[in-house]
Amino acid sequence: MNPHHTMDTIAAFIRVRISESGTSGAVIGLSGGIDSAVVAYLAVAAVGSENVLAIMLPVQELTPGYDTDDAVSVANRLGIEYRVIEVGDVLRGFSDLIPEYDPGAVVASGNLTARIRMCVLYYYANLMNRLVIGTGNRTELLLGYATKHGDAGVDIEPIGDLYKTEVFELAGFLGVPERIIRKAPSARLWAGQTDEGELGMRYSDIDRILRMLVDEQLSADEIEAQGVPGDAVRRLTNLIRISVHKRHPPQNAVVRDCGGDRNNNV
């Protein structure tokens, strides 16, 4: 990866998309993690610090204080305006409202948290006539490792073509604080959650396999022939397959005969 070219390309992408949309800037959920930090740096490069708002959305019981401190540190380094909004009360409000709410269903509760955060980001985006800038990377998007209408509920994904390992590389080039780069990636959706722990593999191994599967279009057998464990290839292939719906707009059934193929409902 050429970091100079990558930075310039992504900054231009952000700038053009904001201009085309007729909006006046960017709203970013700044978590204290590497992805959102990189996107914040790129957004400032694209439209200037005065046109970027960072919002930290911790949950008191889940979000370590150092995450918020790191996010605030990035905002201060970049000179961007920010808000810290604790959303635990909203989550507890949902738990009181939903009769079947199960605190032990960590995935369902985690996705609910992500969707609450999305609502806050869009409130500010609507209020200020701005775009919500996503922080998802290529690795996560390919694997469906994102919450539909949560962290995947954004207007643009500036780093959506960068594998996670490339995000680490770009972070070093941009000058993201080393403390953030070294931190174990985590969405902080439940206690003790880490991305690599949940995925069951290191990002370096995941990205190596994804490059062969997606970029090089190698078959599972060809990848295994290069010494990659078959169960790892099958796991990632399955995650790509079952998460297709997350990467596309909702599909509709075709009921009108317009002279085309009537069998495209499958």
N, C-alpha and C positions, 0 to 999 in steps of 0.2 A: 504494500500500500504506500502510495506517495502522500504523506500527510498534508503537504502544502496544497496539492491538487484536491484532495478530499475536503479539506476545510473550505477552500474557495468554492468548490462545487456545491457543497451543502449550504453554505451561507447564501449563495446566489439562488438556490432553490427556495429557501425560506423567504428571501426578499421578494422574489417573483410571485410566490403563492400569496403572500400577504397583499401585495399590490393588486394582483388579479381579483382578489376577494373583496376589494374595497374596504378592507379593515385597516386599523391603525397601529397594529402591533401584535405582540404575542403574550399569552398566558401559559405558564409552565408549572406543573406540579414538581416542586424541587424537594427530593426526599432525603438528600444527604448521601445518595449512592452515586455510582460512577456514570450511569447512563444519563440521568437528569442533569448532572453537573456538566457533562460534555455538551448536551443540547443547550444548556444555558449559555455556555461560552460561544457556541455557534450562533445562537439567536442574537446575542449582543454584537457579534461580528457582522451579522446580516443587517440589523435594523437599528442598532445603537441601544445603549443601556436605558435610555429614557423611554423606550418603546417596549420594554420587557417587564412583565410583572411575574414574580415568583411567589408561589403559594405553598407553604408547608402544611401538611394535613396529618399531624400525628394522632395516634390513639394512645391515650395515657398508659394503658395497661400493656401495650405492645411495642410502642416505639421507644427505643433507647434515647435518652437525652442527648447523647453524643451525635445521633443522626440529625436532630434538629440543629444542634450547634454547628455541625459541618455544613448543613444547608445554608444557614445564616452566614457562615463564613464565606461561602461561594458568592452569595448575593452581595455581601459587602465588598468582596474583591472586585466584582464586576460593576459595582455601583448601581445595581438595579433595586427597584422598590420591591418590598416583599410583605407578606402577611403570614402569621402563624395562627392557624385555626385548628383547635383540637376538636376532632369529630366523634369522640367517644360517646358523648351525650346523644348524638343522632343515632349511632349504632344501638345504644341501649334503648332508645325510643322505638326502634324497629323491633327489638327483642320483646318489648312489652306489648307491641301491637300485634305481632304474629303469634297465633295460638300454638302453632307447632314449632316455634323457635327452639332450636337445639344447640346450646353452646358447645356441645361436643362435636358437632358437624363442622369441622374447622374449614373445610373447603368452601362450603356454602356461606359460612360467616365471613370468610376471607374475601370471597367474591362480592358479598354485600358491602364490605368496607371499601373495596375498590370502586364500586358504583356510587357510593356516597361521595367519595373524593371527586369522581367525574362530575357529579352534579354541582359541586362547589366551583370547580374550575370553569364550567360553562356559565354559571351565574356571573362570574366576573368577566368572562369573555363577552357575554351579552351586554353587560353593564357598560363595558368600556369599548365595545365594537372592535374586538380582537379575535384572533384565532387561538384555539387550544393546540399547543404544539406537543406532540407525543414524544415519548422517550423510549419506545420499543426498538430493539435491535433485530437484525436479520435472524439470528439464532432463535430468539424467543418467538418471533412471528412465524417462522417455519414450523416450529414445534407446537404452536398453539399455546405457548406459555404466557398467556395474557388473558385478562377477563373481558369477555365481550360486554360492551357498554360500560366498561370500567376503565382500566388503563389503556384498553384498545379503543375506547370511545374518544377519538381525537379528530382533528381536522387534517393534520399532516404528520407524517412520521419521518423526520429528517435523517435519522440514523438507521432507518429500516432496511438499508442495503448493506449495512456493516455487520459482520459477524461480531460476536461478543469479544473475541480476542483482538479484533481490529479496533473496537471501542477502547480497549485498554491501551493500545498503541497510540491512538489519537489523543487520548486523555493526557498521556505523557507529553506529547508534542504541544498541546494547548496550555499546559501548565496547571492542570487540575492538581490540587493538593495531594501529596503522596499518601496522606492518611486515608483519603477517599479511595484512591487507586488500590491500596492494599486491603481495604475492607472486604470481607466476604459478602458477595452480592446477596441481597435478600429483599423481598417485597414487603416484609414485616406484616404479613397478613395473619399470622398466628405465632404464638410463642415458640421460639427456637427454630423457626423456619429459615432455611437458606435455599437459594436457587439450586446449587449443585447437589445439595442433600435431597431435595425433592425430585430432581431429574435423575439422580442416581449415577451421575457421571461428571467428570470435570469438564469445564467449558473447552479446554484445549483439545480433549478427546472428541467432544461433541462436534466442534467446528471442523476438525479433520475429517470426520465421517460425512458431515453435511456437505463439505466441499466436493467430496467424491460422489455423493448421491445426487446432489442438485446441480453443481457447477460442471462437473465432469461427466455426469449422466452415466456413471458406472452402475452395473448391476450389483445386487447383494453378493453374488458369487465372486465377482471380480474384486470387490472390496475385501471379502474374507480371504481371498488369495494373497492379499497384501499384508496378512497377519492381523487383521482386525477381528475381534471376537464376533461370531455370528449373532449372539444374543443382543449385543449392543447395536448392530446394524438393524436387526429386526425391530428392536424397541424404537429406534428413531424413525424408521420407515413407517411404523404404525402410528406414531405421534403425528407425523406429517399427514398421513391419510385421514385420521379421524378429526383433524382440526381444520380441514379445508373450509368448513362453514365460517370459521372465524376470519378468514382472509378475503371473503367475498361479501357483497351486499346480499340481503335476504333474497332467496329465489321465489319465484311465483310459478304456479301451475299455468300452463298454456291451454286455454279453452276455445280460442277462436281459430278457425281454419282460414289462414291467409295465403294458402297455396304453398306453405312450407311443410316441413316434416312434422307430422303430428306426434311423433314418438320422442319428443325432446323433453318430456316430463321426467324421465328417468335420470 
